[in-house]
Amino acid sequence: MADSTFRSLRALCTELSRTAARTVLRSSAHWPLSRTRLLLTYTDPETARVRTLPVRYCRSADGEDIRVLVEDARRENWWRSLRPAAPVRLRLRGRTVDATAEVLDSSLLPQEARAELMAYRQQRPRARVAHGGVVMVRLRPRSRSAPRAGEATNRRIVVPRFGGPRTFRLVEEAIPEPGFGEVRVAVAAAEVNFTDVLLREGIYPGGPKPPSPPATTWSARSTPSGRGSRTGQPDSRWRL
């Protein structure tokens, strides 16, 4: 009974702490907490629920990647939803950043996971790992910058908010490089039906939140894939 009560109190304190951190990191008063913590938003593949979690982080030496240490991999389960890689959204120092999360589990990738841990400890020397193996999450932000002169571009329709066809926006951007485990496809045609209309208007249960594409079914062909992808040979045809 006492052990059960202790676990319940610990879970309650953890959730209260996370709620407070989410509130601060989303506000204009995010500094100095945002120096060491960010908000990680991902979709749970089992429940399809979108979850947002404050996590401690540090940047790689070149500033390109972001490292997150799972301090107790047996007790914390959120990282399992990202295996082996998954798209995520970050709230990083007051900015919203799309990224690819790559899980490095010492039970599967021992050398890479421990190398990431050593690099992490160079900036966070007091970091501790509970028994049960090392799990690091590497976050690689995706570039959403405007294309440079002469650079190949991608044009797509985006629904920035719920509403009618007037909400559509044409976006032109640099073609993103596929991340770990990802396949980049060139869309040839898109199917728009009544379900897509309901999704766009925000009245279809469990639908995606803006910004989102106006259609959910595409015909496409694959272009070069990212590292770790086991599918999507160049020029393979897809129906998504």
C-alpha positions, 0 to 999 in steps of 0.5 A, a space after each residue: 500500500 505504501 509503495 503504491 501511494 509513493 508511486 502515485 505521488 511521484 507520478 502526480 509530482 512529475 505531471 505537475 512539473 511537466 505541466 508547469 514546464 509546458 506552460 513556461 516554454 510556450 510563453 514569451 517568458 521561456 528564458 532561461 528554462 529554454 536554454 536546457 529544455 524544449 517541448 517535443 510533440 509526437 504522435 503515439 502510433 498505438 493511440 494516434 494521440 498527439 503528445 507534448 513532453 518537456 525534455 532536457 537537451 543539448 546541441 551537438 558540437 556543430 550546432 546542427 543536431 539536438 541530443 536528448 538523454 532518456 535517463 530511465 529507459 525502463 520507466 519512461 516509455 515515450 521514446 518507444 513511439 519514435 523508434 526507429 525514427 519519426 517526424 516530430 515538432 519542437 518548441 525550441 527557444 520560442 520557435 516552432 521547429 519541425 524535426 526528425 527524431 532518431 532513437 539510438 538504443 544501446 541494445 540495438 546500436 551499442 556503439 552509436 548510443 554510447 558515443 552519443 552519451 559521451 558527447 552529451 556528457 561533455 556538455 552535461 557532465 552530471 547526467 546520470 543513466 539508470 540501469 537498463 541500458 542507454 537510450 539517446 534520441 537525436 533530433 535533426 531539424 528540417 530546413 523550412 527556409 526559402 529556396 536560394 537562387 537557382 535551387 530546385 523548389 517544391 510547391 505544395 498546398 497547405 491548409 493553415 487553419 480550419 475553414 473553406 477553400 479560401 484558407 488554401 495557401 500555395 507554399 514554395 520552398 526548398 526541397 527537403 532532404 529525407 531524414 533517417 528512415 524517411 522516403 521522399 516522394 514526388 506527388 503526381 496526383 491527389 484525390 480530394 473527396 468528402 472526407 477531406 472536406 470534413 478534415 479541412 473544416 475540422 469536423 472529422 473526428 481524429 483528423 490532423 491539426 493545421 497546418 496540414 495538406 488538403 488531401 489524404 490520398 496521393 499517387 506518387 513516385 519515390 525519389 532518393 531515400 534517407 539513411 536507414 530506409 528499407 523501402 522506396 527504391 528510386 522511381 518506385 510507384 506509391 499510393 499513399 
